[in-house]
Amino acid sequence: MDRTPAINLPPVILWLALAFIGVHAARQFVSDSTDEWILFAFAFIPARYGAIGDLIPGGAAARFWSPVTYAFLHADWVHLLVNLIWMASFGGPLARRFGAVRFLLLGALSAAVGAALHAVLNAGDEALVIGASGAVSGMMAATARFAFSPGGPLAGGGTEAYGVRAEPLLSAARNRRVIAFVVVWFITNIAFGLAGPLVAGVSGPIAWEAHIGGFLAGWLCFPLLDPARDDDRPGETLAS
C-alpha cells in the first residue's frame, strides 16, 4: 500500500521554510547588539540608497543584497508563521509547475521589485523593511495566472492540473475567478496597510507597497519563467 506523505509539499518549499525558520531561530540566541547589526545589515532600508547608506551596517554593498535578504528576516514568530502558511498554500502549486530554480528566481524577483516600489514611494525613509511578504505576494500572483485556468488546480483540474496551459494575460484578466482573487487581494493588503499596528500581532507599519510590487512582479514575470511553452502538449508533466 502506498503511503501519502504527511507533508505533501515540493522540497523547495520545505527547504525555503526551514531557511526562514533557521534564520529567525538563530536570531533568538544572539545578543541584542548582534541582532540589531543583522537587521540593519540585511533588512531593506530606502535611506540606504542616499548619502546615509554608507553609515548603515552593511555599507554600500548592502544596497545589492538587501532587496532580497530582507525576505529572510521577520519581526516575530507570528509574522513568520503567516508568511509560511501563505507560501505553502500558493507557493506549493507554483513550485510544482516551475521547479526549484525558476520558483526561487521568481521569489527573488518579486522581493526585489517589492523593495524597489517601496523605496520609490518612501524615498529616504530610514525604517527597516523585513519579511517574505513581497516574495510570497509574487508567488500568489504567479499561481493565480494558471491555477484558475480551465483544468487548473483551483478550477476543478485533475492529476495534470499543475501542467495546464495558462491563459494569456488578457484572457486571465477576464476570468471571473482571477478578477475576484486579485480584487480581494488588493483590498485586503491596502486595508492591512492602513490598519497597521491596529492588527493583532503587528507591532509596526505594514509595508503594503512591497506587497503590491511583489504581486505585480509575479503577475507580469510569470510568462517569462513559465516552463509550459506554446509548443508544449496540454497537461505535459512539468519540472517538480
URLIN-V264801 format. One record per residue. N is the residue number from 1. PHI is phi in whole degrees, 0 to 359 (NA if undefined). PSI is psi in degrees with one decimal (* if undefined). BURIAL is # if it has 16 or more other C-alpha atoms within 10 Angstrom, else .. Layout:
BEGIN
N;PHI;PSI;BURIAL
N;PHI;PSI;BURIAL
END
This chain:
BEGIN
1;NA;130.5;.
2;285;141.0;.
3;254;129.8;.
4;281;128.6;.
5;302;144.9;.
6;296;-36.4;.
7;241;102.3;.
8;263;69.9;.
9;235;150.0;#
10;302;144.0;#
11;306;-37.2;#
12;297;-32.2;#
13;293;-44.7;#
14;296;-43.5;#
15;293;-39.7;.
16;292;-39.8;.
17;298;-42.0;#
18;296;-35.4;.
19;295;-45.5;.
20;299;-46.5;#
21;295;-42.9;#
22;298;-43.2;.
23;297;-45.9;.
24;293;-40.2;#
25;296;-42.0;.
26;299;-34.7;.
27;293;-19.7;#
28;285;-15.9;.
29;251;5.0;.
30;257;165.4;.
31;292;161.5;.
32;300;-38.2;.
33;292;-38.2;.
34;292;-41.4;.
35;296;-38.4;.
36;297;-40.2;.
37;296;-42.4;.
38;300;-45.6;#
39;299;-48.3;#
40;290;-28.8;#
41;279;-29.4;#
42;241;-10.2;#
43;285;162.2;#
44;268;128.4;#
45;228;112.4;#
46;307;-37.1;#
47;295;-16.6;#
48;298;-22.4;#
49;268;13.9;#
50;244;-164.1;.
51;297;-29.2;.
52;289;-15.6;.
53;303;-36.7;#
54;290;-16.9;#
55;268;-14.8;.
56;278;140.5;#
57;311;133.9;#
58;103;-26.9;#
59;61;-157.7;.
60;296;-31.1;#
61;298;-31.3;.
62;293;-15.1;#
63;298;-23.9;#
64;270;-36.7;.
65;264;-26.7;.
66;297;-27.0;#
67;296;-11.3;#
68;245;-41.8;#
69;293;-22.0;#
70;299;-23.3;#
71;292;-18.8;#
72;269;-1.4;#
73;251;138.9;#
74;224;152.3;#
75;291;-39.1;#
76;199;-178.3;.
77;292;-31.7;.
78;294;-46.0;.
79;303;-45.6;#
80;295;-44.7;#
81;298;-41.4;.
82;299;-45.2;.
83;294;-36.1;#
84;293;-38.8;#
85;296;-46.9;.
86;293;-36.2;#
87;294;-41.0;#
88;294;-38.2;#
89;288;-45.3;#
90;253;-25.7;#
91;285;-28.9;#
92;302;-54.3;#
93;301;-38.4;#
94;293;-41.3;#
95;295;-36.4;#
96;295;-34.0;#
97;278;-43.7;#
98;276;-32.8;#
99;86;166.4;#
100;297;-48.0;#
101;296;-50.1;.
102;295;-36.7;#
103;298;-48.3;#
104;295;-36.4;#
105;296;-44.6;.
106;295;-39.0;#
107;298;-42.6;#
108;294;-42.6;#
109;298;-42.1;#
110;295;-41.6;#
111;298;-44.4;#
112;293;-43.8;#
113;293;-37.9;#
114;299;-43.4;#
115;296;-40.4;#
116;297;-45.1;#
117;295;-40.0;#
118;299;-41.1;#
119;294;-40.0;#
120;297;-41.2;.
121;274;-9.1;.
122;224;46.7;#
123;303;131.2;#
124;81;-3.0;#
125;294;134.6;.
126;265;-0.5;.
127;290;143.0;.
128;278;134.7;.
129;253;122.2;#
130;224;159.6;#
131;115;152.8;#
132;272;9.1;#
133;299;-37.3;#
134;297;-45.6;#
135;295;-43.9;#
136;294;-36.1;#
137;299;-39.2;#
138;296;-38.9;#
139;296;-40.6;#
140;296;-43.4;#
141;295;-43.3;#
142;296;-39.8;#
143;296;-38.2;#
144;296;-25.8;#
145;294;-25.2;#
146;235;-24.2;#
147;293;-28.6;#
148;265;0.3;#
149;293;153.6;#
150;308;124.6;#
151;87;0.0;#
152;284;170.0;#
153;297;-22.2;#
154;252;15.3;#
155;227;34.7;.
156;80;20.5;.
157;289;159.6;#
158;262;-141.3;.
159;293;-21.3;.
160;260;17.8;.
161;299;-35.7;#
162;285;-11.6;#
163;252;12.9;#
164;295;147.0;#
165;296;126.2;#
166;285;146.3;#
167;289;147.1;#
168;301;161.2;.
169;305;-47.9;.
170;294;-37.0;.
171;293;-41.2;.
172;297;-35.8;#
173;291;-14.9;.
174;258;-3.8;.
175;285;121.4;#
176;300;-38.4;.
177;296;-42.6;#
178;295;-45.3;#
179;302;-46.6;.
180;299;-43.9;.
181;299;-48.0;.
182;295;-43.1;#
183;297;-47.4;.
184;298;-41.1;.
185;299;-48.7;#
186;294;-43.2;.
187;298;-44.1;.
188;298;-45.4;.
189;292;-40.2;#
190;294;-39.8;#
191;297;-44.3;.
192;294;-36.6;#
193;295;-39.5;#
194;286;-34.9;.
195;288;-38.8;.
196;53;-121.6;#
197;297;-12.2;.
198;288;-15.7;.
199;280;132.7;.
200;302;132.1;.
201;87;-2.3;.
202;254;123.7;#
203;259;-5.2;.
204;205;-177.2;.
205;299;147.4;#
206;265;129.3;#
207;280;70.9;#
208;296;-26.6;#
209;298;-39.3;#
210;293;-35.3;#
211;297;-47.5;#
212;294;-42.0;#
213;300;-42.8;#
214;295;-40.4;#
215;298;-46.5;#
216;297;-37.7;#
217;296;-44.5;#
218;295;-38.5;#
219;294;-45.3;#
220;275;-29.5;.
221;274;-13.2;#
222;310;-52.0;#
223;294;-22.4;#
224;287;-26.8;.
225;251;-12.0;#
226;297;122.8;#
227;287;-12.6;#
228;276;104.2;#
229;267;172.6;.
230;299;-27.9;.
231;267;4.2;.
232;286;151.7;.
233;280;142.2;.
234;304;132.5;.
235;78;11.1;#
236;297;140.2;.
237;291;129.3;#
238;256;175.2;#
239;299;143.7;.
240;235;*;.
END
